[in-house]
């Protein structure tokens, strides 16, 4: 019997507890319009891929994730729209929304 399985690379372990996950109808509609799964972006967020934020915000998110503060990721869709994902400081809630819904 040969072991012919492909090696699957391991993803970084999620380091951010998300709590309850909610998404606004506007965010879901924007994601559906470009055929992007909300779970793909939430997975990136939970694994400390903060998306399209500048270096200062990236450093702030790294600090916030490690020290129990609020974390905000931004993901730019191919059509130019942005999706924000916000995890509250107490890690009870993560919200997926459009910036103008904040």
Secondary structure as the mmCIF struct_conf table of DSSP 4:
data_model
#
loop_
_struct_conf.conf_type_id
_struct_conf.id
_struct_conf.beg_label_comp_id
_struct_conf.beg_label_asym_id
_struct_conf.beg_label_seq_id
_struct_conf.end_label_comp_id
_struct_conf.end_label_asym_id
_struct_conf.end_label_seq_id
HELX_LH_PP_P HELX_LH_PP_P1 UNK A 5 UNK A 14
BEND BEND1 UNK A 16 UNK A 16
STRN STRN1 UNK A 20 UNK A 23
HELX_RH_AL_P HELX_RH_AL_P1 UNK A 25 UNK A 33
TURN_TY1_P TURN_TY1_P1 UNK A 34 UNK A 35
HELX_RH_AL_P HELX_RH_AL_P2 UNK A 38 UNK A 46
TURN_TY1_P TURN_TY1_P2 UNK A 47 UNK A 48
STRN STRN2 UNK A 51 UNK A 51
BEND BEND2 UNK A 52 UNK A 52
HELX_RH_AL_P HELX_RH_AL_P3 UNK A 55 UNK A 67
TURN_TY1_P TURN_TY1_P3 UNK A 68 UNK A 68
STRN STRN3 UNK A 71 UNK A 76
TURN_TY1_P TURN_TY1_P4 UNK A 78 UNK A 79
BEND BEND3 UNK A 80 UNK A 80
STRN STRN4 UNK A 82 UNK A 87
TURN_TY1_P TURN_TY1_P5 UNK A 89 UNK A 90
BEND BEND4 UNK A 91 UNK A 92
STRN STRN5 UNK A 93 UNK A 97
HELX_RH_3T_P HELX_RH_3T_P1 UNK A 99 UNK A 101
#
